[in-house]
Structure formats: C-alpha cells, structure tokens
Amino acid sequence: MHKPLNCCLTLLCHKSMEERLVDYLLEHPELVTGFTISRVDGNSQSEELHSMAEQVRGRSRRIEISVVMNLDDAQALLARLKNDEPNREVAYWITPVLEFGRLA
C-alpha cells in the first residue's frame, strides 16, 4: 500500500549547504522519493550574510528544496535532520498537498 503524498516539505538553506543537504536526502530513500531544487535569494533579520557581496546586496543566495511526501515521513525526516544536522541556517515549513499526480 502506498502512503498518501499529502504534504510538501520545503527546506531553505544557504547555497554552501546544498550538497550536504541533497546527499542527506538521497541517503533516505525510504522517506524521500524525489525533490526539486530552486535557487533563490533570501533575507531575514536572523540570517547571516557570509560574503562581502551578500552584505552589499543585503541578501544571500539560498537553495530551496521542495519534497512532496507523506506527512508522517516529513516529520520523521525533520526529526532526523534536527538530530544529525542541527543548523540555525536551515529553515523549513510544511504545507498541505491536496492532490499530487502525473498527467500521463
């Protein structure tokens, strides 16, 4: 029986963490069956601007990873990430997915 894909877990991190976070997701195929990566800019009061260019621009290059998955799996993955890769610079949120499928 397939678990329902009923949420989207979004992870947001500094571009320097992309490979480490992607590798972590790939190491957990029992929870993550696929994801999408987008390159975005970010700004928040608690964010560290790492380079001089980021300080001048007032924002940093970020990676946004979206994973459509089962809510229980998303919560399990977050618990593991918090334990294995604790980092204040990784933000996340979970949103409901009403429907997920393929056109063919």
Kinemage of the C-alpha trace (Angstrom):
@kinemage 1
@onewidth
@group {chain A} dominant
@subgroup {mainchain}
@vectorlist {calphas} color= white
{ca met a 1} P 0.000 0.000 0.000
{ca his a 2} L 1.328 3.422 -0.965
{ca lys a 3} L 1.379 6.205 1.592
{ca pro a 4} L -0.558 9.305 0.583
{ca leu a 5} L 1.579 12.199 -0.673
{ca asn a 6} L -0.251 14.786 1.394
{ca cys a 7} L 2.294 17.484 2.213
{ca cys a 8} L 5.177 19.461 0.799
{ca leu a 9} L 8.243 19.828 2.977
{ca thr a 10} L 10.249 22.885 1.990
{ca leu a 11} L 13.826 23.288 3.195
{ca leu a 12} L 15.672 26.560 2.761
{ca cys a 13} L 19.433 26.795 3.301
{ca his a 14} L 22.485 28.799 2.269
{ca lys a 15} L 23.892 27.704 -1.094
{ca ser a 16} L 27.041 26.438 0.649
{ca met a 17} L 24.959 23.681 2.290
{ca glu a 18} L 23.325 22.408 -0.910
{ca glu a 19} L 25.417 19.280 -1.478
{ca arg a 20} L 25.348 18.216 2.167
{ca leu a 21} L 21.577 18.555 2.369
{ca val a 22} L 20.979 16.877 -1.015
{ca asp a 23} L 23.252 13.990 -0.005
{ca tyr a 24} L 21.284 13.622 3.232
{ca leu a 25} L 18.000 13.382 1.330
{ca leu a 26} L 19.454 10.849 -1.109
{ca glu a 27} L 20.595 8.721 1.841
{ca his a 28} L 16.954 8.318 2.960
{ca pro a 29} L 15.050 6.805 0.006
{ca glu a 30} L 12.614 5.187 2.438
{ca leu a 31} L 11.319 8.712 3.209
{ca val a 32} L 12.221 10.813 0.157
{ca thr a 33} L 11.413 9.540 -3.334
{ca gly a 34} L 12.232 12.766 -5.176
{ca phe a 35} L 12.654 16.502 -4.766
{ca thr a 36} L 13.023 19.777 -6.628
{ca ile a 37} L 15.778 22.346 -6.078
{ca ser a 38} L 15.376 26.050 -6.804
{ca arg a 39} L 17.932 28.801 -6.432
{ca val a 40} L 16.511 31.806 -4.585
{ca asp a 41} L 17.632 34.910 -2.712
{ca gly a 42} L 16.801 35.287 0.948
{ca asn a 43} L 16.754 37.920 3.630
{ca ser a 44} L 15.740 37.810 7.260
{ca gln a 45} L 16.783 39.554 10.433
{ca ser a 46} L 18.337 36.362 11.795
{ca glu a 47} L 20.210 35.477 8.600
{ca glu a 48} L 23.989 35.601 8.325
{ca leu a 49} L 25.342 37.245 5.197
{ca his a 50} L 28.511 35.259 4.521
{ca ser a 51} L 30.293 37.115 1.742
{ca met a 52} L 31.005 40.770 1.091
{ca ala a 53} L 28.778 40.564 -2.000
{ca glu a 54} L 25.889 39.281 0.134
{ca gln a 55} L 26.457 42.070 2.651
{ca val a 56} L 26.372 44.694 -0.116
{ca arg a 57} L 23.236 43.181 -1.682
{ca gly a 58} L 21.549 42.722 1.701
{ca arg a 59} L 20.501 39.172 0.898
{ca ser a 60} L 22.078 35.788 0.369
{ca arg a 61} L 21.921 33.086 -2.265
{ca arg a 62} L 19.771 30.291 -0.940
{ca ile a 63} L 18.670 26.847 -2.050
{ca glu a 64} L 15.020 25.871 -1.723
{ca ile a 65} L 14.310 22.158 -1.749
{ca ser a 66} L 10.704 21.011 -2.138
{ca val a 67} L 9.699 17.453 -1.331
{ca val a 68} L 6.153 16.200 -1.889
{ca met a 69} L 5.774 13.395 0.596
{ca asn a 70} L 3.751 11.796 3.350
{ca leu a 71} L 3.262 13.968 6.458
{ca asp a 72} L 4.459 11.257 8.873
{ca asp a 73} L 7.580 10.772 6.742
{ca ala a 74} L 8.185 14.540 6.628
{ca gln a 75} L 8.043 14.746 10.405
{ca ala a 76} L 10.354 11.736 10.744
{ca leu a 77} L 12.815 13.269 8.277
{ca leu a 78} L 12.774 16.586 10.149
{ca ala a 79} L 13.423 14.812 13.452
{ca arg a 80} L 16.424 13.044 11.915
{ca leu a 81} L 17.732 16.256 10.332
{ca lys a 82} L 17.426 18.147 13.619
{ca asn a 83} L 19.393 15.389 15.320
{ca asp a 84} L 22.008 14.683 12.611
{ca glu a 85} L 22.455 18.122 11.003
{ca pro a 86} L 21.375 20.791 13.510
{ca asn a 87} L 21.836 24.186 11.895
{ca arg a 88} L 20.081 27.505 12.543
{ca glu a 89} L 20.567 28.470 8.904
{ca val a 90} L 18.236 25.747 7.650
{ca ala a 91} L 14.622 26.874 7.690
{ca tyr a 92} L 11.687 24.627 6.876
{ca trp a 93} L 7.939 24.589 6.557
{ca ile a 94} L 5.297 22.007 5.746
{ca thr a 95} L 2.250 22.786 3.627
{ca pro a 96} L -0.689 20.548 2.711
{ca val a 97} L -0.882 18.997 -0.743
{ca leu a 98} L -4.465 18.457 -1.836
{ca glu a 99} L -3.574 16.376 -4.849
{ca phe a 100} L -0.409 15.069 -6.494
{ca gly a 101} L -0.127 13.078 -9.683
{ca arg a 102} L 1.203 12.813 -13.225
{ca leu a 103} L -0.520 13.937 -16.415
{ca ala a 104} L 0.062 10.586 -18.083
